[in-house]
Amino acid sequence: MSSGCIKITTEEGPAFFIRKAYLIHVAPEAISSGSVFSGEDEEDIIDAGFCYAAESKALSYLARAEQSRFNLTRKLGAKGIEKRHIEKVLDYLEREGSLSDARFARAWLDTRKINHLEGRSRLALELAFRGIAREVADAALDEFFSENSEDESCKKALEKCRRRRMREDKIINYLLRHGFSQKTIRAAADESEL
């Protein structure tokens, strides 16, 4: 046993791991060499094994990049993992700090700014599409725009449209679709004389 995990070996020979945190009915101290379980206790141990396997898969996704709870739920479900196991695992990973929608939102915004010039409303919509709760998205956007000027992004998007020789009405529609408010667009246009 290490880090809250227990190795379970069955009579038939295969072994698997469980995490104590996933047990509901069986007390971890009741599990020892030679212990025999049946009925509800046996199911509890098997469920804990499925949760541990789901946790391993979730951690492999998290090792590659930050993930949202919504996205991990979708990915694990696509692997055939039962919803009840997914929920238990994601609750555990959130408690342990391995999974955080707030951290995902911030990382996603930082990555997004590299190739996209977008305003607050478009970014909020994109985060909602990724399953991020409004209050979490708002906090991430507040932090993001405290470090990255929405006005500057709008000016850059405006310049990009001009380099493409877009008509004035097309430019405004483009900027609105990319989440800039009319106020921000007016300010950028006044500064560069649209």
C-alpha positions, 0 to 999 in steps of 0.5 A, a space after each residue: 500500500 502506498 499513496 492511498 492505493 492497495 493492490 488487490 489480487 484475486 484467486 484467479 490470479 489477476 491483480 488490480 489497484 484500488 484507491 482507498 478514497 473510492 471505497 464506500 462500504 469496505 473499510 481499507 483496514 479490512 483488506 489484508 492478505 487472505 481476506 475474502 469479500 462477497 456481495 456488496 463488499 466485493 462490488 465496492 472493491 471492483 468499483 474502486 478498481 474501475 475508478 482507479 483505472 479511470 483515474 489513470 486514464 484521466 491523469 494521462 490526459 492531464 499529463 499532456 495538457 490542462 483539461 476541463 471537467 466537461 472535456 474529461 467526462 467526454 473523453 473518458 465516456 468515449 473510452 467506455 467508462 461508466 458515468 458513475 466511475 467518471 464522476 467519482 474520479 473527477 470529484 477526487 481529482 478536483 479535491 486533490 488539485 489535479 483537475 481545475 476548470 479555473 486553471 484550464 480556462 486560464 491556460 486555454 485563454 493564454 494559448 488562444 491569444 497566440 493565434 486569435 484576436 478576440 474580444 471578451 464575449 467571444 472568449 466567454 462563449 468559447 469557454 462556455 462551449 468547453 463546459 466552463 461555468 460562467 463565474 469561473 469563466 468570468 474570473 479567468 477573463 478578468 485576470 486575462 484582460 488585466 494582463 492583455 488589453 482588449 483594446 489592443 487586440 481590437 486594434 490589431 484585428 482592425 489592422 488585419 482587416 484593413 490589410 485584407 482590404 475589407 470594406 468598412 461594413 465587413 470590418 465592423 461585422 468581422 469585429 463584432 463576430 470576434 467578440 469585440 463590443 461596439 464601444 471597443 470597436 468605436 474606440 479602435 476606429 476613432 484612434 485609427 480613423 475607420 
